[in-house]
Amino acid sequence: MTIQMFKKRIVLSFFITLAVLMLSGFLFTPPLFAADAATQAAAVEPSSGGDLMWVVIAASIAFSFGALAAGYAISHVGAAAMGAMSEKPEIGSQALIFIALAEGLVVFGFITALMILGKA
């Protein structure tokens, strides 16, 4: 596979992923707005936590940044670890520890999202 073909596949996969995300946003966002309007109409006192839509968006951004950062870190740390293990196989357990540390970014993003949702 040539470099140009690889770049074309990466760009194509990026646009397909973006299209799927936009389609799922159009499909799943209207029920959120409907639920928000229904809860505001039924509430006796105004919500002190802010608008539900913005709380959910903030939580999803917090989680998605953590997941993207972990994916980026794991791809680089994992590639380096596999290269190091090919030269020196006895460092496999140490390499696994570094990969697990990068995976902790997802946990921090998830905890942050839960804290944001808990304030709503």
N, C-alpha and C positions, 0 to 999 in steps of 0.2 A: 504494500500500500504506500503510495507516495504521500509526501507532506501536504500537497495541495488537496488531495482527496480526503485526507484526515481532517484538514481545516474545514472543508466543506461539510463533512459529517458533523463536526462539532457545532458549526453555525446552524445547521439544520436541526440538530437535537435541541439547541438553545431556543430556536423559534418554535419548535413543537412544544417544548415545555412551557414557554411563555403563552402560547395559544391555549394549552390545557388549563393553565392557571387562570387566564382571563375567562374562559368558558365556565370554569367552576365558580368563579366569582360572580358571574352573571346568573348562574343557576341557584347559588346558595345565599346570596346577599338579600334578595327580596323578602324571604321569610324572616330574616333578622330585622329588617325595617318594620315588617308587619308586627312582629312580636314586640318591638320597641314601642310602636304606636299603641298597641293594645294595652301594654303595661302602663303607659302614660295616661291613657284614657281611664283606666280603672283605678289608678292611684289617687288616694285622698290627699296626700301631701306630696309636694315635689321631692324628687329624688335628690339626696344630698351628695351622691357619688358621681354625678355628672351623667352625660349621655352614654347609654349602653353601647351604642355603635362605636364611639371613640375609645371606650375601655377595651372592647374586643379587638379593635384594630391595633391598639397599643400592645396588648398581650400577644397578638399574632406576630407583630414586628419583633418583639423581644425574643420570642421563641424561634422565629425564622432566622434572625441574625445569629443566634447561638448555634443553630443547626448548620447554617452555611459556613460559619467559622470553624466548626468542628470538622465538617467535610473537607474544607481546605487544609486544615492542620493535619488531619489523618492521612490525606493523600500525600502530603509532603513527608511527614514523619514516617509513614508506612513504606514509602519508596526508599527512603534513606535507610530504614531498618532492614529491609530486605537486601539492599546492597551490602550493608555491613555484615549481615548474617551469611551472605554468600562467601565472604572472605573469612569470617570467623564465626562458625555456627554456635559456639558456646555463649554468645551474648544474646541469644534469643529471648531469654526471660527479661533482660534489661530493656530490650526493644519493645517488648509487650507492655512494659510499665509506661514507657513514653507514649505509646499509642493510647493506653487507657487514660493518661493525663489529658491528652487532646480530646478524648471522648467526654471528659468532664465539662467541656464547654456547653454541650447539649443540656446537661443537668442544670447548669447555672441559668441557661436561657429558660428552661422549663420552670425552675423555681421562681425566676423573676416574673414570668407570665402568670403563675399562680398567685404571686403576691399582688400583681396588678388586678387580677380578677377578684381577689379577696377584698380589695378596697371598694369595689362597685356596690 
